[in-house]
Each structure stands twice: as C-alpha cells, then as structure tokens.
C-alpha cells in the first residue's frame, strides 16, 4: 500500500484524502495505467474501510437505500 496508513490519519485528513480520491476516480479509470488504477482502488478501499471502522453508526439517508430507490421508481 502506498501512502500513510489510514489508521494513522486524523479524521480531517482521512476525509480530505477520501475526497481527493473520489474526485480523481473517473480520470483514473479512463486514463491511468492498470497499475495506477489498482493502486487507486486499493488506497480508496483502505481509506473507506477506515472511515467505516470509525463511524459504524453513521447516518444513512433513507433515499440512499434500496427501499428508498424503489419508492422513487428507480
């Protein structure tokens, strides 16, 4: 894994790194080498898993659930 271990990041830095990766995901998918895409995916997964570990009871928007999508007809 490249970068600082996600467990070592404070909450603010963790969120900033997640935002950066989410912002660059599309370009990475379309234009990066297979190796770069793999590294990006691994880093994103590690950061997201750390966020979920820290926030197991995060608020879930009803509209973002399967049931919520069904009620909108999607």
LUMLOTOR-81994 format. One line per field, with one value per atom (N, C-alpha, C, CB): residue number from 1; residue in three letters; atom name; x, y, z. Coordinates in steps of 0.1 Angstrom, whole numbers, plus 5000, padded with zeros to 4 digits. Glycine has a CB too. Layout:
! LUMLOTOR-81994
lolo (NUM, ...)
guba (ALA, ...)
padren (CA, ...)
x (X, ...)
y (Y, ...)
z (Z, ...)
! end
This chain:
! LUMLOTOR-81994
lolo (1, 1, 1, 1, 2, 2, 2, 2, 3, 3, 3, 3, 4, 4, 4, 4, 5, 5, 5, 5, 6, 6, 6, 6, 7, 7, 7, 7, 8, 8, 8, 8, 9, 9, 9, 9, 10, 10, 10, 10, 11, 11, 11, 11, 12, 12, 12, 12, 13, 13, 13, 13, 14, 14, 14, 14, 15, 15, 15, 15, 16, 16, 16, 16, 17, 17, 17, 17, 18, 18, 18, 18, 19, 19, 19, 19, 20, 20, 20, 20, 21, 21, 21, 21, 22, 22, 22, 22, 23, 23, 23, 23, 24, 24, 24, 24, 25, 25, 25, 25, 26, 26, 26, 26, 27, 27, 27, 27, 28, 28, 28, 28, 29, 29, 29, 29, 30, 30, 30, 30, 31, 31, 31, 31, 32, 32, 32, 32, 33, 33, 33, 33, 34, 34, 34, 34, 35, 35, 35, 35, 36, 36, 36, 36, 37, 37, 37, 37, 38, 38, 38, 38, 39, 39, 39, 39, 40, 40, 40, 40, 41, 41, 41, 41, 42, 42, 42, 42, 43, 43, 43, 43, 44, 44, 44, 44, 45, 45, 45, 45, 46, 46, 46, 46, 47, 47, 47, 47, 48, 48, 48, 48, 49, 49, 49, 49, 50, 50, 50, 50, 51, 51, 51, 51, 52, 52, 52, 52, 53, 53, 53, 53, 54, 54, 54, 54, 55, 55, 55, 55, 56, 56, 56, 56, 57, 57, 57, 57, 58, 58, 58, 58, 59, 59, 59, 59, 60, 60, 60, 60, 61, 61, 61, 61, 62, 62, 62, 62, 63, 63, 63, 63, 64, 64, 64, 64, 65, 65, 65, 65, 66, 66, 66, 66, 67, 67, 67, 67, 68, 68, 68, 68, 69, 69, 69, 69, 70, 70, 70, 70, 71, 71, 71, 71, 72, 72, 72, 72, 73, 73, 73, 73, 74, 74, 74, 74)
guba (UNK, UNK, UNK, UNK, UNK, UNK, UNK, UNK, UNK, UNK, UNK, UNK, UNK, UNK, UNK, UNK, UNK, UNK, UNK, UNK, UNK, UNK, UNK, UNK, UNK, UNK, UNK, UNK, UNK, UNK, UNK, UNK, UNK, UNK, UNK, UNK, UNK, UNK, UNK, UNK, UNK, UNK, UNK, UNK, UNK, UNK, UNK, UNK, UNK, UNK, UNK, UNK, UNK, UNK, UNK, UNK, UNK, UNK, UNK, UNK, UNK, UNK, UNK, UNK, UNK, UNK, UNK, UNK, UNK, UNK, UNK, UNK, UNK, UNK, UNK, UNK, UNK, UNK, UNK, UNK, UNK, UNK, UNK, UNK, UNK, UNK, UNK, UNK, UNK, UNK, UNK, UNK, UNK, UNK, UNK, UNK, UNK, UNK, UNK, UNK, UNK, UNK, UNK, UNK, UNK, UNK, UNK, UNK, UNK, UNK, UNK, UNK, UNK, UNK, UNK, UNK, UNK, UNK, UNK, UNK, UNK, UNK, UNK, UNK, UNK, UNK, UNK, UNK, UNK, UNK, UNK, UNK, UNK, UNK, UNK, UNK, UNK, UNK, UNK, UNK, UNK, UNK, UNK, UNK, UNK, UNK, UNK, UNK, UNK, UNK, UNK, UNK, UNK, UNK, UNK, UNK, UNK, UNK, UNK, UNK, UNK, UNK, UNK, UNK, UNK, UNK, UNK, UNK, UNK, UNK, UNK, UNK, UNK, UNK, UNK, UNK, UNK, UNK, UNK, UNK, UNK, UNK, UNK, UNK, UNK, UNK, UNK, UNK, UNK, UNK, UNK, UNK, UNK, UNK, UNK, UNK, UNK, UNK, UNK, UNK, UNK, UNK, UNK, UNK, UNK, UNK, UNK, UNK, UNK, UNK, UNK, UNK, UNK, UNK, UNK, UNK, UNK, UNK, UNK, UNK, UNK, UNK, UNK, UNK, UNK, UNK, UNK, UNK, UNK, UNK, UNK, UNK, UNK, UNK, UNK, UNK, UNK, UNK, UNK, UNK, UNK, UNK, UNK, UNK, UNK, UNK, UNK, UNK, UNK, UNK, UNK, UNK, UNK, UNK, UNK, UNK, UNK, UNK, UNK, UNK, UNK, UNK, UNK, UNK, UNK, UNK, UNK, UNK, UNK, UNK, UNK, UNK, UNK, UNK, UNK, UNK, UNK, UNK, UNK, UNK, UNK, UNK, UNK, UNK, UNK, UNK, UNK, UNK, UNK, UNK, UNK, UNK, UNK, UNK, UNK, UNK)
padren (N, CA, C, CB, N, CA, C, CB, N, CA, C, CB, N, CA, C, CB, N, CA, C, CB, N, CA, C, CB, N, CA, C, CB, N, CA, C, CB, N, CA, C, CB, N, CA, C, CB, N, CA, C, CB, N, CA, C, CB, N, CA, C, CB, N, CA, C, CB, N, CA, C, CB, N, CA, C, CB, N, CA, C, CB, N, CA, C, CB, N, CA, C, CB, N, CA, C, CB, N, CA, C, CB, N, CA, C, CB, N, CA, C, CB, N, CA, C, CB, N, CA, C, CB, N, CA, C, CB, N, CA, C, CB, N, CA, C, CB, N, CA, C, CB, N, CA, C, CB, N, CA, C, CB, N, CA, C, CB, N, CA, C, CB, N, CA, C, CB, N, CA, C, CB, N, CA, C, CB, N, CA, C, CB, N, CA, C, CB, N, CA, C, CB, N, CA, C, CB, N, CA, C, CB, N, CA, C, CB, N, CA, C, CB, N, CA, C, CB, N, CA, C, CB, N, CA, C, CB, N, CA, C, CB, N, CA, C, CB, N, CA, C, CB, N, CA, C, CB, N, CA, C, CB, N, CA, C, CB, N, CA, C, CB, N, CA, C, CB, N, CA, C, CB, N, CA, C, CB, N, CA, C, CB, N, CA, C, CB, N, CA, C, CB, N, CA, C, CB, N, CA, C, CB, N, CA, C, CB, N, CA, C, CB, N, CA, C, CB, N, CA, C, CB, N, CA, C, CB, N, CA, C, CB, N, CA, C, CB, N, CA, C, CB, N, CA, C, CB, N, CA, C, CB, N, CA, C, CB, N, CA, C, CB, N, CA, C, CB)
x (5009, 5000, 5009, 4990, 5005, 5012, 5005, 5014, 5012, 5006, 5007, 4992, 5002, 5002, 4991, 5000, 4994, 4984, 4971, 4989, 4960, 4947, 4945, 4936, 4948, 4946, 4954, 4949, 4965, 4973, 4968, 4987, 4959, 4954, 4943, 4948, 4943, 4932, 4920, 4936, 4909, 4896, 4896, 4884, 4901, 4901, 4909, 4906, 4921, 4930, 4924, 4944, 4918, 4912, 4901, 4906, 4892, 4881, 4887, 4872, 4898, 4904, 4909, 4915, 4916, 4922, 4911, 4931, 4900, 4889, 4883, 4878, 4881, 4875, 4884, 4873, 4897, 4907, 4906, 4921, 4905, 4904, 4891, 4906, 4880, 4867, 4867, 4856, 4874, 4874, 4882, 4880, 4892, 4901, 4898, 4916, 4888, 4884, 4881, 4873, 4873, 4868, 4880, 4858, 4888, 4900, 4910, 4908, 4911, 4920, 4914, 4921, 4901, 4895, 4897, 4880, 4895, 4895, 4910, 4888, 4919, 4932, 4944, 4933, 4943, 4955, 4959, 4953, 4971, 4976, 4968, 4991, 4969, 4962, 4969, 4964, 4982, 4988, 4984, 5004, 4982, 4978, 4963, 4979, 4955, 4941, 4940, 4933, 4948, 4949, 4953, 4958, 4963, 4968, 4957, 4981, 4951, 4940, 4929, 4934, 4925, 4914, 4918, 4911, 4930, 4934, 4935, 4948, 4940, 4940, 4926, 4948, 4918, 4904, 4897, 4896, 4898, 4892, 4898, 4895, 4911, 4917, 4911, 4932, 4910, 4905, 4891, 4907, 4883, 4868, 4866, 4861, 4874, 4872, 4876, 4881, 4886, 4890, 4878, 4903, 4873, 4862, 4850, 4857, 4847, 4835, 4839, 4832, 4851, 4855, 4853, 4870, 4856, 4855, 4840, 4863, 4832, 4819, 4808, 4817, 4808, 4799, 4784, 4801, 4781, 4767, 4764, 4764, 4771, 4769, 4755, 4779, 4750, 4736, 4734, 4731, 4724, 4721, 4708, 4719, 4709, 4698, 4688, 4703, 4676, 4666, 4666, 4652, 4668, 4667, 4679, 4668, 4690, 4701, 4701, 4714, 4689, 4687, 4680, 4680, 4680, 4673, 4658, 4675, 4652, 4638, 4635, 4634, 4644, 4642, 4642, 4653, 4651, 4652, 4639, 4665, 4635, 4622, 4610, 4619, 4610, 4599, 4599, 4599, 4611, 4612, 4610, 4626, 4609, 4606, 4619, 4597, 4630, 4643, 4647, 4655)
y (4988, 5000, 5012, 5000, 5022, 5035, 5045, 5040, 5055, 5065, 5061, 5067, 5070, 5068, 5058, 5081, 5050, 5040, 5048, 5032, 5045, 5052, 5053, 5046, 5043, 5043, 5054, 5030, 5059, 5069, 5083, 5068, 5085, 5098, 5103, 5097, 5116, 5122, 5123, 5136, 5125, 5125, 5135, 5128, 5146, 5157, 5153, 5170, 5147, 5143, 5131, 5139, 5122, 5110, 5114, 5101, 5124, 5129, 5136, 5138, 5144, 5151, 5141, 5161, 5131, 5121, 5113, 5111, 5110, 5104, 5112, 5100, 5125, 5135, 5135, 5148, 5136, 5137, 5124, 5139, 5113, 5101, 5100, 5088, 5104, 5103, 5113, 5107, 5124, 5134, 5130, 5147, 5121, 5117, 5103, 5117, 5097, 5083, 5082, 5078, 5090, 5089, 5090, 5100, 5100, 5102, 5090, 5115, 5085, 5073, 5061, 5070, 5059, 5048, 5049, 5047, 5061, 5063, 5064, 5076, 5069, 5073, 5067, 5087, 5061, 5056, 5042, 5057, 5039, 5025, 5015, 5024, 5003, 4993, 4993, 4979, 4995, 4995, 5007, 4996, 5018, 5030, 5029, 5043, 5022, 5020, 5010, 5014, 5000, 4991, 4998, 4979, 5006, 5013, 5023, 5021, 5029, 5039, 5031, 5046, 5020, 5012, 5007, 5000, 5002, 4997, 5008, 4991, 5020, 5031, 5036, 5043, 5037, 5041, 5031, 5043, 5019, 5008, 5009, 4995, 5011, 5012, 5024, 5013, 5036, 5048, 5046, 5060, 5041, 5039, 5029, 5034, 5019, 5009, 5015, 4997, 5024, 5031, 5040, 5038, 5047, 5056, 5048, 5064, 5037, 5029, 5023, 5018, 5020, 5014, 5025, 5010, 5037, 5048, 5053, 5060, 5051, 5056, 5045, 5068, 5035, 5024, 5028, 5012, 5038, 5043, 5056, 5045, 5058, 5070, 5071, 5070, 5083, 5084, 5079, 5099, 5072, 5066, 5074, 5051, 5080, 5087, 5077, 5097, 5078, 5068, 5067, 5072, 5078, 5078, 5071, 5093, 5068, 5061, 5046, 5066, 5041, 5027, 5021, 5024, 5008, 5001, 5004, 4985, 5004, 5007, 5021, 5005, 5030, 5044, 5046, 5053, 5039, 5039, 5034, 5032, 5023, 5017, 5026, 5003, 5034, 5043, 5054, 5048, 5057, 5067, 5061, 5074, 5048, 5041, 5038, 5049, 5038, 5035, 5021, 5043)
z (5000, 5000, 5000, 5012, 4992, 4992, 5001, 4978, 5006, 5015, 5029, 5010, 5037, 5052, 5055, 5059, 5065, 5070, 5074, 5082, 5068, 5071, 5086, 5065, 5094, 5109, 5115, 5115, 5109, 5114, 5111, 5109, 5103, 5098, 5108, 5084, 5111, 5119, 5110, 5125, 5116, 5109, 5097, 5118, 5099, 5089, 5077, 5095, 5080, 5069, 5061, 5074, 5069, 5063, 5053, 5074, 5057, 5049, 5037, 5056, 5039, 5027, 5017, 5032, 5022, 5013, 5005, 5020, 5012, 5006, 4995, 5016, 4998, 4988, 4976, 4994, 4978, 4967, 4958, 4972, 4964, 4956, 4949, 4965, 4955, 4949, 4937, 4958, 4938, 4928, 4916, 4933, 4918, 4907, 4902, 4912, 4907, 4904, 4889, 4912, 4884, 4870, 4860, 4866, 4862, 4853, 4854, 4856, 4867, 4868, 4861, 4883, 4862, 4855, 4840, 4858, 4834, 4820, 4814, 4816, 4822, 4816, 4822, 4815, 4834, 4841, 4836, 4856, 4839, 4836, 4845, 4838, 4842, 4850, 4864, 4844, 4865, 4878, 4886, 4876, 4880, 4887, 4892, 4879, 4884, 4887, 4899, 4875, 4899, 4910, 4923, 4907, 4922, 4934, 4939, 4931, 4930, 4934, 4941, 4921, 4935, 4941, 4955, 4932, 4957, 4970, 4980, 4968, 4976, 4986, 4989, 4980, 4979, 4982, 4992, 4969, 4989, 4998, 5012, 4992, 5013, 5027, 5034, 5026, 5027, 5034, 5037, 5025, 5028, 5031, 5042, 5018, 5043, 5054, 5067, 5051, 5067, 5080, 5084, 5078, 5074, 5077, 5083, 5065, 5077, 5082, 5096, 5072, 5098, 5112, 5122, 5111, 5119, 5129, 5131, 5124, 5120, 5121, 5117, 5110, 5126, 5122, 5123, 5132, 5130, 5132, 5124, 5147, 5113, 5105, 5101, 5093, 5099, 5095, 5080, 5096, 5078, 5065, 5060, 5065, 5048, 5042, 5036, 5031, 5040, 5035, 5020, 5041, 5014, 4999, 4993, 4994, 5001, 4996, 4998, 5002, 5003, 5005, 4993, 5018, 4992, 4982, 4982, 4983, 4994, 4996, 4992, 5011, 4995, 4991, 4976, 4997, 4969, 4955, 4949, 4950, 4954, 4949, 4950, 4956, 4961, 4963, 4953, 4977, 4947, 4937, 4923, 4938, 4923, 4910, 4902, 4901, 4909, 4902, 4902, 4908)
! end
